[in-house]
């Protein structure tokens, strides 16, 4: 049996040329600077029978419809892959859940 391993990462730090609401710790908390970049990282393990793809996002969370969309796109190229997507739950990243906008009734999700 042959085991193949692949790894990739890319920066997902949003640009500060627009308002970015930060997740957690209350509403209307805007990013003022970038201390460390945010990443998406993936590890692929493949043997003769199974392809496993592990994905980690430096985000507070990632809703199920987004997971399904990513999974469907990956399965176009790897239809039999088992995919696990997880968020690190950072409170110093952008609001990806819509809970920390300027007030409790306005989403803080960046539409770009």
C-alpha positions in Angstrom: 0.0 0.0 0.0 1.3 3.4 -0.9 0.5 6.5 1.2 0.5 9.9 -0.6 0.5 13.1 1.5 -0.2 16.6 0.3 -0.3 19.9 2.2 -1.4 23.4 1.2 -2.1 26.7 2.9 -3.1 30.1 1.8 -3.7 33.4 3.5 -7.3 34.5 4.1 -6.6 37.7 6.0 -9.1 40.3 4.8 -7.8 43.6 3.6 -8.4 46.6 5.9 -9.3 48.9 3.0 -13.0 48.4 4.1 -14.7 47.8 7.5 -14.1 44.4 8.9 -16.1 43.5 12.0 -14.3 41.1 14.3 -15.9 38.0 15.8 -16.7 37.7 19.4 -16.5 40.0 22.4 -19.5 42.1 21.4 -20.8 44.2 18.5 -19.2 47.0 16.5 -15.6 45.8 17.1 -13.7 46.8 13.9 -10.3 45.5 12.9 -7.7 48.3 13.2 -4.5 46.4 12.3 -3.2 43.0 11.4 -1.1 41.3 14.0 -0.9 37.9 12.3 -2.2 36.5 9.1 -5.2 34.2 9.0 -4.9 31.0 7.0 -6.8 28.1 5.5 -4.6 24.9 5.7 -5.4 21.5 4.2 -3.8 18.1 4.6 -4.6 15.3 2.2 -3.8 11.7 3.0 -4.5 9.2 0.2 -3.9 5.4 0.0 -5.1 2.8 -2.4 -8.6 2.9 -1.0 -9.3 6.2 0.8 -8.7 9.9 0.3 -9.0 12.0 3.5 -8.9 15.8 3.3 -8.6 17.8 6.5 -9.2 21.5 6.4 -8.6 24.1 9.1 -9.8 27.7 8.8 -8.6 30.5 11.0 -12.2 31.7 11.5 -14.7 31.8 14.4 -16.9 29.4 12.6 -18.1 28.1 9.2 -21.8 27.4 8.7 -23.0 24.1 7.3 -24.2 25.6 3.9 -20.6 26.9 3.4 -19.2 23.5 4.3 -21.5 21.8 1.8 -20.5 24.3 -0.9 -16.8 23.7 -0.4 -17.3 19.9 -0.1 -19.3 19.8 -3.4 -16.6 21.8 -5.2 -13.8 19.5 -3.9 -15.8 16.4 -4.9 -15.9 17.6 -8.5 -12.2 16.6 -8.6 -12.1 14.0 -5.8 -15.6 12.4 -5.8 -14.8 9.7 -3.2 -12.9 11.9 -0.8 -13.8 12.1 2.9 -13.6 15.8 3.9 -13.4 17.3 7.4 -13.6 21.1 7.7 -13.0 22.8 11.1 -12.6 26.3 12.3 -10.1 27.3 14.9 -12.7 29.6 16.6 -10.5 32.7 16.7 -12.0 35.8 18.2 -9.5 37.9 16.4 -10.8 37.2 12.9 -13.6 38.5 10.8 -17.3 37.9 11.7 -18.2 34.9 9.5 -21.5 34.2 11.3 -23.2 37.6 11.2 -23.4 38.0 15.0 -21.0 40.9 15.6 -21.9 43.7 13.3 -22.5 47.4 14.2 -25.5 46.3 16.3 -27.5 43.2 17.3 -29.7 43.4 14.2 -27.1 44.0 11.6 -24.7 41.3 10.3 -21.0 41.9 10.4 -20.2 39.5 7.6 -18.1 41.0 4.9 -19.9 40.5 1.6 -16.7 40.5 -0.5 
